[in-house]
Amino acid sequence: MEGARWAEERGARAVAVLGPYERRAGLAGCVRALLPEGGERPGVWFTPERYEEPGADVGSPVPPAVPRHDVTTAVGRASGALGVLQCAAAVGWFGVEGAGAGEGEALITSGDDTADAVAGLLLRGPGEPLPEVSARSAMSAISAMECT
């Protein structure tokens, strides 16, 4: 991962762009902060480890039509490396064509309601427009970073 300016100077092609991120208590609250009501839904959701959909009375924090992937089903428990593996899987997803794969943003979440906090990130494909950076973001400079 590097800043867009440096990647451009060395002729690297971006494969993804960091979008907004959140870290807060509870999965639903974290996802709501990243996906405002009425906004576009993500193209894919890389779920927390061993995520199980809540009952119908509670509802999922992500629309049911969004495909879900738990990378730990393929690689096993990942602990602190889960977010890195999810980002790598999302970059691969951006490169897939057909059946809606690679279209939209990739929602990445780690942690669940039993943890002290849930971390979430929207990763955008290289062709997606960069978001407006809010003044409340303590790490707003990271919003201009790209994965090369």
Backbone as a printed PyTorch tensor [residue, N CA C, xyz], in Angstrom:
tensor([[[  0.8520,  -1.1570,   0.0000],
         [  0.0000,   0.0000,   0.0000],
         [  0.9040,   1.2290,   0.0000]],

        [[  0.5020,   2.1960,  -0.8150],
         [  1.2820,   3.4250,  -0.8660],
         [  0.4050,   4.5680,  -1.3340]],

        [[  0.8980,   5.7800,  -1.1530],
         [  0.1840,   6.9560,  -1.6070],
         [  0.0900,   6.9970,  -3.1250]],

        [[ -1.0130,   7.5250,  -3.6250],
         [ -1.2510,   7.5800,  -5.0660],
         [ -0.1250,   8.3050,  -5.8020]],

        [[  0.3710,   9.3830,  -5.2200],
         [  1.4240,  10.1680,  -5.8730],
         [  2.6800,   9.3380,  -6.0870]],

        [[  3.0780,   8.5790,  -5.0650],
         [  4.3030,   7.7810,  -5.1740],
         [  4.1240,   6.6220,  -6.1480]],

        [[  2.9570,   6.0170,  -6.1210],
         [  2.6870,   4.9230,  -7.0600],
         [  2.7420,   5.4310,  -8.4970]],

        [[  2.1610,   6.5840,  -8.7200],
         [  2.1670,   7.1580, -10.0730],
         [  3.5890,   7.4690, -10.5300]],

        [[  4.4210,   7.9820,  -9.6260],
         [  5.8040,   8.3190,  -9.9740],
         [  6.5970,   7.1030, -10.4290]],

        [[  6.2930,   5.9470,  -9.8790],
         [  7.0380,   4.7560, -10.2820],
         [  6.2760,   3.9120, -11.3000]],

        [[  5.1640,   4.4300, -11.7990],
         [  4.4260,   3.7640, -12.8660],
         [  3.5950,   2.5810, -12.4270]],

        [[  3.3040,   2.4780, -11.1240],
         [  2.4900,   1.3660, -10.6170],
         [  1.0180,   1.6210, -10.9060]],

        [[  0.3000,   0.5440, -11.1320],
         [ -1.1360,   0.6220, -11.3930],
         [ -1.8790,   0.2580, -10.1070]],

        [[ -2.7980,   1.0990,  -9.6980],
         [ -3.5940,   0.8280,  -8.4990],
         [ -4.5420,  -0.3310,  -8.7590]],

        [[ -4.6950,  -1.1930,  -7.7620],
         [ -5.6500,  -2.2920,  -7.8670],
         [ -6.8210,  -2.0980,  -6.9110]],

        [[ -6.6950,  -1.1560,  -5.9790],
         [ -7.7780,  -0.8280,  -5.0590],
         [ -7.4610,   0.5020,  -4.3860]],

        [[ -8.4970,   1.1240,  -3.8480],
         [ -8.3540,   2.3980,  -3.1580],
         [ -9.0570,   2.2930,  -1.8100]],

        [[ -8.3950,   2.7350,  -0.7490],
         [ -9.0160,   2.7170,   0.5720],
         [-10.1610,   3.7090,   0.6250]],

        [[-11.2840,   3.2580,   1.1350],
         [-12.4350,   4.1250,   1.3470],
         [-12.5520,   4.4540,   2.8240]],

        [[-13.7440,   4.8060,   3.2640],
         [-13.9300,   5.1410,   4.6820],
         [-13.7750,   3.9090,   5.5760]],

        [[-13.4590,   4.1550,   6.8250],
         [-13.2880,   3.0940,   7.8040],
         [-13.9430,   3.5250,   9.1040]],

        [[-14.2370,   2.5500,   9.9400],
         [-14.8350,   2.8030,  11.2540],
         [-14.3000,   1.7830,  12.2310]],

        [[-14.2870,   2.1550,  13.4780],
         [-14.0210,   1.2210,  14.5710],
         [-14.9240,   1.6550,  15.7010]],

        [[-15.8520,   0.7710,  16.0440],
         [-16.7920,   1.0880,  17.1160],
         [-17.3890,  -0.1850,  17.6820]],

        [[-18.0460,  -0.0520,  18.8110],
         [-18.6740,  -1.2080,  19.4510],
         [-19.8310,  -1.7020,  18.5890]],

        [[-19.8920,  -3.0020,  18.3810],
         [-21.0240,  -3.6120,  17.6910],
         [-20.9150,  -3.6220,  16.1820]],

        [[-21.2300,  -4.7790,  15.6050],
         [-21.1660,  -4.9390,  14.1530],
         [-22.1780,  -4.0470,  13.4370]],

        [[-23.4150,  -4.0350,  13.8990],
         [-24.4580,  -3.2550,  13.2220],
         [-24.1150,  -1.7650,  13.2080]],

        [[-23.6360,  -1.2440,  14.3240],
         [-23.2840,   0.1780,  14.3910],
         [-22.1280,   0.5240,  13.4660]],

        [[-21.1450,  -0.3540,  13.4000],
         [-20.0010,  -0.1330,  12.5220],
         [-20.4540,  -0.1230,  11.0580]],

        [[-21.2570,  -1.1150,  10.6880],
         [-21.7260,  -1.2080,   9.3050],
         [-22.6180,  -0.0200,   8.9540]],

        [[-23.5140,   0.3730,   9.8790],
         [-24.3870,   1.5360,   9.6190],
         [-23.5690,   2.8050,   9.3710]],

        [[-22.4720,   2.9540,  10.0970],
         [-21.6240,   4.1390,   9.9120],
         [-20.9700,   4.1390,   8.5340]],

        [[-20.6700,   2.9550,   8.0100],
         [-20.0320,   2.8510,   6.6920],
         [-21.0360,   2.8670,   5.5460]],

        [[-22.2340,   2.3550,   5.7980],
         [-23.2670,   2.2540,   4.7630],
         [-24.4990,   3.0360,   5.1970]],

        [[-24.4870,   4.3410,   5.0150],
         [-25.6340,   5.1320,   5.4450],
         [-26.9160,   4.6570,   4.7640]],

        [[-28.0160,   4.7630,   5.4950],
         [-29.2990,   4.3520,   4.9560],
         [-29.6030,   5.1090,   3.6690]],

        [[-30.0380,   4.3820,   2.6640],
         [-30.3360,   4.9920,   1.3760],
         [-29.1330,   5.0870,   0.4590]],

        [[-27.9380,   4.7700,   0.9760],
         [-26.7350,   4.8040,   0.1480],
         [-26.6250,   3.5310,  -0.6780]],

        [[-25.6110,   3.4860,  -1.5060],
         [-25.4000,   2.2960,  -2.3250],
         [-24.9440,   1.1340,  -1.4510]],

        [[-25.4300,  -0.0350,  -1.7850],
         [-24.9910,  -1.2220,  -1.0560],
         [-23.6400,  -1.6690,  -1.6160]],

        [[-22.8500,  -2.3620,  -0.8060],
         [-21.5630,  -2.8550,  -1.3210],
         [-21.7910,  -3.9830,  -2.3250]],

        [[-20.7870,  -4.2630,  -3.1170],
         [-20.8700,  -5.3600,  -4.0710],
         [-20.5850,  -6.7000,  -3.4310]],

        [[-19.8780,  -6.6910,  -2.3000],
         [-19.5260,  -7.9140,  -1.5890],
         [-19.2310,  -7.5520,  -0.1380]],

        [[-19.4270,  -8.5190,   0.7510],
         [-19.1110,  -8.3240,   2.1690],
         [-18.1910,  -9.4350,   2.6190]],

        [[-16.9850,  -9.0650,   3.0530],
         [-16.0550, -10.0030,   3.6660],
         [-16.3370,  -9.9370,   5.1670]],

        [[-17.0440, -10.9500,   5.6490],
         [-17.6220, -10.9490,   6.9870],
         [-16.5820, -11.2310,   8.0760]],

        [[-16.9560, -10.9380,   9.3200],
         [-16.0900, -11.3420,  10.4310],
         [-15.9700, -12.8620,  10.4710]],

        [[-14.9450, -13.3230,  11.1380],
         [-14.7130, -14.7640,  11.2710],
         [-15.9410, -15.4690,  11.8510]],

        [[-16.3360, -16.5580,  11.1970],
         [-17.4560, -17.3970,  11.6290],
         [-18.7570, -16.6220,  11.8080]],

        [[-18.9770, -15.6360,  10.9730],
         [-20.1960, -14.8320,  11.0610],
         [-21.4230, -15.6840,  10.7760]],

        [[-22.4380, -15.5200,  11.5980],
         [-23.7230, -16.1730,  11.3800],
         [-24.7890, -15.0950,  11.2860]],

        [[-25.6620, -15.2280,  10.3000],
         [-26.7390, -14.2520,  10.1310],
         [-27.6240, -14.2520,  11.3730]],

        [[-28.0410, -13.0620,  11.8340],
         [-28.9470, -13.0100,  12.9850],
         [-30.3340, -13.4990,  12.5800]],

        [[-31.1550, -13.7520,  13.5520],
         [-32.5190, -14.1900,  13.2790],
         [-33.3070, -13.1150,  12.5470]],

        [[-34.4040, -13.5140,  11.9630],
         [-35.2380, -12.5960,  11.1760],
         [-35.7450, -11.4250,  12.0070]],

        [[-35.8990, -11.6340,  13.3140],
         [-36.3970, -10.5580,  14.1690],
         [-35.3690,  -9.4480,  14.3630]],

        [[-34.0840,  -9.7580,  14.1800],
         [-33.0210,  -8.7650,  14.3410],
         [-32.6350,  -8.1660,  12.9940]],

        [[-32.4800,  -8.9980,  11.9870],
         [-32.0880,  -8.5260,  10.6660],
         [-30.5900,  -8.3630,  10.5370]],

        [[-30.1250,  -8.5190,   9.3250],
         [-28.7010,  -8.4060,   9.0350],
         [-28.3140,  -6.9390,   8.8660]],

        [[-27.0910,  -6.5750,   9.2600],
         [-26.6610,  -5.1910,   9.0570],
         [-26.3750,  -4.8590,   7.5890]],

        [[-26.3070,  -5.8790,   6.7310],
         [-26.0260,  -5.7000,   5.3030],
         [-27.1890,  -6.3170,   4.5260]],

        [[-27.6520,  -5.6540,   3.4610],
         [-28.7720,  -6.2140,   2.6940],
         [-28.5180,  -7.6690,   2.2970]],

        [[-29.5570,  -8.5130,   2.3520],
         [-29.3860,  -9.9420,   2.0710],
         [-28.8740, -10.2530,   0.6580]],

        [[-29.1040,  -9.3670,  -0.3040],
         [-28.6640,  -9.6270,  -1.6840],
         [-27.1550,  -9.4810,  -1.8700]],

        [[-26.4680,  -8.9090,  -0.8970],
         [-25.0160,  -8.7230,  -1.0060],
         [-24.3200, -10.0570,  -0.7130]],

        [[-23.4980, -10.5470,  -1.6490],
         [-22.7700, -11.8060,  -1.4010],
         [-21.8430, -11.6650,  -0.1970]],

        [[-21.7540, -12.7360,   0.5850],
         [-20.9200, -12.7570,   1.7790],
         [-19.8010, -13.7790,   1.6230]],

        [[-18.6300, -13.4290,   2.1630],
         [-17.5010, -14.3530,   2.1350],
         [-16.7770, -14.2850,   3.4690]],

        [[-16.5670, -15.4360,   4.0770],
         [-15.7650, -15.5490,   5.2910],
         [-14.4550, -16.2110,   4.8770]],

        [[-13.3910, -15.4290,   4.7880],
         [-12.1190, -15.9820,   4.3060],
         [-11.5610, -17.0540,   5.2280]],

        [[-11.9960, -17.0660,   6.4960],
         [-11.4670, -18.0700,   7.4120],
         [-11.9720, -19.4790,   7.0770]],

        [[-13.0240, -19.5940,   6.2730],
         [-13.4470, -20.9280,   5.8490],
         [-12.4110, -21.5450,   4.9140]],

        [[-11.6220, -20.7210,   4.2510],
         [-10.5810, -21.2150,   3.3330],
         [ -9.2150, -21.3050,   4.0010]],

        [[ -8.9160, -20.3730,   4.9060],
         [ -7.5630, -20.3050,   5.4680],
         [ -7.4870, -20.6420,   6.9520]],

        [[ -8.6150, -20.8280,   7.6070],
         [ -8.6140, -21.0880,   9.0410],
         [ -8.5420, -19.7940,   9.8410]],

        [[ -8.4040, -19.9340,  11.1320],
         [ -8.3490, -18.7530,  12.0110],
         [ -7.1760, -17.8790,  11.6170]],

        [[ -7.4140, -16.6010,  11.5500],
         [ -6.3750, -15.6930,  11.0720],
         [ -5.9670, -14.6660,  12.1180]],

        [[ -6.7180, -14.5450,  13.1950],
         [ -6.4090, -13.6190,  14.2710],
         [ -6.1620, -12.2080,  13.7290]],

        [[ -5.0110, -11.6110,  14.0540],
         [ -4.7130, -10.2480,  13.6440],
         [ -4.4790, -10.0690,  12.1570]],

        [[ -4.2810, -11.1640,  11.4330],
         [ -4.0470, -11.0760,   9.9830],
         [ -5.3440, -11.1020,   9.1780]],

        [[ -6.4850, -11.2420,   9.8420],
         [ -7.7500, -11.3740,   9.1130],
         [ -8.0010, -10.1990,   8.1740]],

        [[ -7.8210,  -8.9920,   8.6410],
         [ -8.0710,  -7.8220,   7.8000],
         [ -7.1810,  -7.7860,   6.5660]],

        [[ -5.9370,  -8.1950,   6.7210],
         [ -5.0110,  -8.2360,   5.5810],
         [ -5.5010,  -9.2580,   4.5620]],

        [[ -5.9020, -10.4400,   5.0430],
         [ -6.4120, -11.4750,   4.1370],
         [ -7.7100, -11.0330,   3.4610]],

        [[ -8.5730, -10.3410,   4.1920],
         [ -9.8110,  -9.8380,   3.6090],
         [ -9.5170,  -8.8120,   2.5160]],

        [[ -8.5610,  -7.9320,   2.7590],
         [ -8.1890,  -6.9400,   1.7380],
         [ -7.6300,  -7.6290,   0.4970]],

        [[ -6.7910,  -8.6370,   0.6870],
         [ -6.2370,  -9.3740,  -0.4470],
         [ -7.3500, -10.0670,  -1.2310]],

        [[ -8.3130, -10.6530,  -0.5170],
         [ -9.4410, -11.3020,  -1.1940],
         [-10.2790, -10.2780,  -1.9510]],

        [[-10.4580,  -9.1010,  -1.3720],
         [-11.2350,  -8.0510,  -2.0490],
         [-10.5310,  -7.5920,  -3.3190]],

        [[ -9.2210,  -7.4430,  -3.2710],
         [ -8.4630,  -7.0620,  -4.4730],
         [ -8.6650,  -8.1160,  -5.5620]],

        [[ -8.6240,  -9.3800,  -5.1810],
         [ -8.8960, -10.4480,  -6.1420],
         [-10.3060, -10.3630,  -6.6940]],

        [[-11.2660, -10.0530,  -5.8370],
         [-12.6650,  -9.9100,  -6.2550],
         [-12.8090,  -8.7820,  -7.2770]],

        [[-12.0800,  -7.6720,  -7.0850],
         [-12.1400,  -6.5660,  -8.0490],
         [-11.6870,  -7.0090,  -9.4320]],

        [[-10.7980,  -7.9870,  -9.4910],
         [-10.2600,  -8.4440, -10.7700],
         [-11.1100,  -9.4730, -11.4830]],

        [[-12.1870,  -9.9250, -10.8550],
         [-13.0500, -10.9500, -11.4480],
         [-14.1280, -10.2810, -12.2920]],

        [[-14.3980, -10.8560, -13.4480],
         [-15.4390, -10.3090, -14.3190],
         [-16.6470, -11.2290, -14.3280]],

        [[-17.8030, -10.6410, -14.5310],
         [-19.0320, -11.4160, -14.6880],
         [-19.7900, -11.6130, -13.3950]],

        [[-21.0780, -11.8130, -13.5180],
         [-21.9920, -12.0940, -12.4030],
         [-21.8960, -11.0570, -11.2920]],

        [[-21.6050,  -9.8140, -11.6330],
         [-21.5600,  -8.7420, -10.6480],
         [-20.2880,  -8.7000,  -9.8190]],

        [[-19.4030,  -9.6570,  -9.9780],
         [-18.1570,  -9.6510,  -9.2020],
         [-17.3130,  -8.4530,  -9.6200]],

        [[-16.7030,  -7.8390,  -8.6530],
         [-15.8450,  -6.7020,  -8.9280],
         [-16.5820,  -5.3890,  -9.1310]],

        [[-17.9060,  -5.4160,  -9.0230],
         [-18.6950,  -4.1890,  -9.2050],
         [-19.0930,  -3.6320,  -7.8480]],

        [[-18.8250,  -2.3730,  -7.6280],
         [-19.1440,  -1.7390,  -6.3530],
         [-17.9730,  -1.7960,  -5.4000]],

        [[-18.2700,  -1.5450,  -4.1480],
         [-17.2440,  -1.5320,  -3.1130],
         [-17.2310,  -2.8580,  -2.3650]],

        [[-16.1090,  -3.1600,  -1.7620],
         [-15.9970,  -4.3420,  -0.9090],
         [-16.0620,  -3.8760,   0.5370]],

        [[-17.0260,  -4.4010,   1.2820],
         [-17.1520,  -4.1210,   2.7080],
         [-16.3520,  -5.1790,   3.4540]],

        [[-15.4590,  -4.7230,   4.3150],
         [-14.6000,  -5.6160,   5.0860],
         [-14.8470,  -5.3220,   6.5550]],

        [[-15.2150,  -6.3550,   7.3330],
         [-15.4330,  -6.1600,   8.7590],
         [-14.7000,  -7.2480,   9.5410]],

        [[-14.2110,  -6.8690,  10.7020],
         [-13.5030,  -7.7920,  11.5700],
         [-13.9380,  -7.5280,  13.0040]],

        [[-14.2600,  -8.5740,  13.7040],
         [-14.7640,  -8.4420,  15.0710],
         [-16.2670,  -8.6480,  15.0840]],

        [[-16.7860,  -8.9180,  16.2730],
         [-18.2270,  -9.1200,  16.3890],
         [-18.7130,  -8.4970,  17.6930]],

        [[-19.9620,  -8.7510,  18.0260],
         [-20.5500,  -8.1090,  19.1950],
         [-19.9710,  -8.6070,  20.5180]],

        [[-19.1680,  -9.6640,  20.4930],
         [-18.5250, -10.1380,  21.7180],
         [-17.1710,  -9.4660,  21.9450]],

        [[-16.6580,  -8.7740,  20.9460],
         [-15.3560,  -8.1020,  21.0450],
         [-15.5440,  -6.6760,  21.5560]],

        [[-14.4440,  -6.0520,  21.9560],
         [-14.5350,  -4.6750,  22.4430],
         [-14.9230,  -3.6990,  21.3390]],

        [[-14.6100,  -4.0420,  20.0890],
         [-14.9590,  -3.1740,  18.9680],
         [-14.9400,  -3.9760,  17.6730]],

        [[-15.5680,  -3.4130,  16.6720],
         [-15.5770,  -3.9810,  15.3200],
         [-14.8990,  -2.9640,  14.4130]],

        [[-14.0070,  -3.4400,  13.5630],
         [-13.3590,  -2.5660,  12.5840],
         [-13.9780,  -2.8320,  11.2240]],

        [[-14.2270,  -1.7790,  10.4720],
         [-14.8100,  -1.9150,   9.1470],
         [-14.1470,  -0.9660,   8.1660]],

        [[-14.1050,  -1.3970,   6.9170],
         [-13.4690,  -0.6200,   5.8540],
         [-14.2200,  -0.8630,   4.5540]],

        [[-14.3850,   0.1770,   3.7630],
         [-14.8680,   0.0190,   2.3970],
         [-13.6640,   0.1510,   1.4810]],

        [[-13.4390,  -0.8550,   0.6850],
         [-12.3480,  -0.8470,  -0.2800],
         [-12.9760,  -0.6490,  -1.6480]],

        [[-12.4370,   0.2770,  -2.4160],
         [-12.9790,   0.6040,  -3.7370],
         [-12.0580,   0.0910,  -4.8300]],

        [[-12.6600,  -0.2340,  -5.9640],
         [-11.8720,  -0.6000,  -7.1240],
         [-11.1240,   0.6150,  -7.6340]],

        [[-10.1020,   0.4310,  -8.4400],
         [ -9.2870,   1.5650,  -8.8820],
         [-10.0470,   2.5790,  -9.7260]],

        [[-11.1520,   2.2030, -10.3280],
         [-11.9170,   3.1370, -11.1530],
         [-12.9700,   3.9050, -10.3970]],

        [[-13.1930,   3.5670,  -9.1110],
         [-14.2160,   4.2300,  -8.3130],
         [-13.7260,   5.6180,  -7.9060]],

        [[-14.6330,   6.6020,  -7.8650],
         [-14.2170,   7.9470,  -7.4390],
         [-13.8440,   7.9540,  -5.9620]],

        [[-12.8700,   8.7770,  -5.6150],
         [-12.4650,   8.9130,  -4.2200],
         [-13.5380,   9.6560,  -3.4450]],

        [[-13.7590,   9.2740,  -2.1880],
         [-14.7730,   9.9480,  -1.3800],
         [-14.2750,  11.3010,  -0.9080]],

        [[-15.2300,  12.1380,  -0.5070],
         [-14.8650,  13.3780,   0.1650],
         [-14.3520,  12.9770,   1.5440]],

        [[-13.2470,  13.5410,   1.9700],
         [-12.6890,  13.2020,   3.2750],
         [-13.2880,  14.1280,   4.3110]],

        [[-13.9040,  13.5400,   5.3460],
         [-14.5450,  14.3620,   6.3650],
         [-13.5150,  14.8910,   7.3480]],

        [[-13.8290,  16.0230,   7.9260],
         [-12.9240,  16.6320,   8.9020],
         [-12.8420,  15.7940,  10.1690]],

        [[-13.8580,  14.9440,  10.4260],
         [-13.8580,  14.1550,  11.6550],
         [-12.9160,  12.9660,  11.5870]],

        [[-12.4210,  12.6490,  10.4120],
         [-11.5660,  11.4870,  10.2500],
         [-10.1650,  11.7820,  10.7750]],

        [[ -9.7830,  11.0610,  11.8140],
         [ -8.4680,  11.2770,  12.4070],
         [ -7.3510,  10.8360,  11.4810]],

        [[ -7.6640,   9.9550,  10.5380],
         [ -6.6400,   9.4460,   9.6420],
         [ -6.9910,   9.7860,   8.2050]],

        [[ -7.4540,  10.9960,   7.9720],
         [ -7.9330,  11.3730,   6.6460],
         [ -6.8690,  11.2400,   5.5660]],

        [[ -5.6030,  11.3580,   5.9190],
         [ -4.5460,  11.2290,   4.8980],
         [ -4.5310,   9.8350,   4.3040]],

        [[ -4.9450,   8.8330,   5.0760],
         [ -4.9520,   7.4700,   4.5690],
         [ -5.9680,   7.3180,   3.4440]],

        [[ -6.9820,   8.1530,   3.4160],
         [ -8.0150,   8.0430,   2.3810],
         [ -7.4520,   8.2130,   0.9900]],

        [[ -6.2710,   8.7700,   0.8540],
         [ -5.6660,   8.9500,  -0.4680],
         [ -4.6990,   7.8220,  -0.7940]],

        [[ -4.6720,   6.7810,   0.0180],
         [ -3.7600,   5.6680,  -0.2160],
         [ -4.3770,   4.6770,  -1.1920]],

        [[ -3.5240,   4.0570,  -1.9670],
         [ -3.9560,   3.0420,  -2.9130],
         [ -3.1560,   1.7770,  -2.6880]],

        [[ -3.7520,   0.6720,  -3.0480],
         [ -3.0520,  -0.6200,  -2.9860],
         [ -2.5000,  -0.8870,  -4.3690]],

        [[ -1.2050,  -1.0920,  -4.4620],
         [ -0.5800,  -1.3490,  -5.7620],
         [  0.1050,  -2.6950,  -5.7620]]])
